[in-house]
């Protein structure tokens, strides 16, 4: 077991998510959404604005005309999409790097994060949830703890892998047993430190669902299911592979049939090439 | 899906989770092919099966072989490799796409008298498969376990 506090201090080496991301999320969740206020906040950050405009104009979004201002982006794409893109821009730098502990090459974790977030949003919209952009964002950043834990996983990989391959542990359970903390807990600690909403912190903490959990709320279930589907599709998956637990009760509770789930997978499969464009631009 | 007889080509399918990768290589015609399919049955969505037949086992596998035959390959000269079909822990049959993907290829091959030369399926690891068209050499990569020639 390692010094947990020392491991958590590794969060200080992450590039913090810009404050503007929290601000636009708060604005989007407020009772009255002011488009010009949101455009103003984003425009203060020139790099973010440039990234946002570049991404908006990708084929992925199939916009009818070229977008050349933040205000226009909000009007044409909607506030929710713009919030998602702001968070993508904020999370990209940390999540793009290679993570040796999980045997993830450069871009793999980013590919996985964006793909699972897109799946989560689709599931959230299917269920007509109130905050699909919150679910998108939590899913996007749910594995930020892997960036902090990667070196510790590398140092203990043989022990972790033994527990997973020979003793039936999930990868998260093995991380917790060997290192003393798992990547979901480290991710939640980072989210707390950066001042994310309590709801987002909990979604990140519970994205693999604690074993003894019952009465799991719908938002958490959606993040969990999106993560599971993404590892099954296999976009940017590392040495932890599919070694996480499947919870049929959670999928049943959401009311998705086997056919519904396969349709989501097929729909995502069809978009994969466009998703690659999105990954490289954001 | 890709099928070629260009000896310089290296065919790769990355990060197979519950999907299946099928690699074929004709040792006489030196034709190589690779398919990465995601789901077992095209009945799920006929429109998607038309626009992307390689997404499904029952449309993708025939298309792979047909394309290889078109370049002069013959079934009796083929090396056939099947990898992928992993599962999440505790799926216990429910929504077990990996297993169904595997059963789909076995069924199609059985019906068409295709022998599998190497198979590495199931478990909970994801896999990457690479084929050199020049000599049919094939490698399997499992994250955390390295690369091995098969």
Interface residues (C-beta under 8 A of the other chain):
Chain A: X102 X103 X104 X157 X161 X164 X168 X170 X228 X231 X232 X233 X234 X235 X236 X237 X238 X239 X241 X242 X243 X244 X245 X246 X247 X248 X251 X258 X259 X261 X262 X263 X265 X266 X267 X269 X270
Chain B: X14 X15 X16 X17 X18 X19 X38 X39 X44 X45 X48 X51 X52 X55 X84 X86 X87 X88 X89 X90 X91 X92 X94 X95 X97 X98 X123 X124 X125 X126 X143 X144 X145
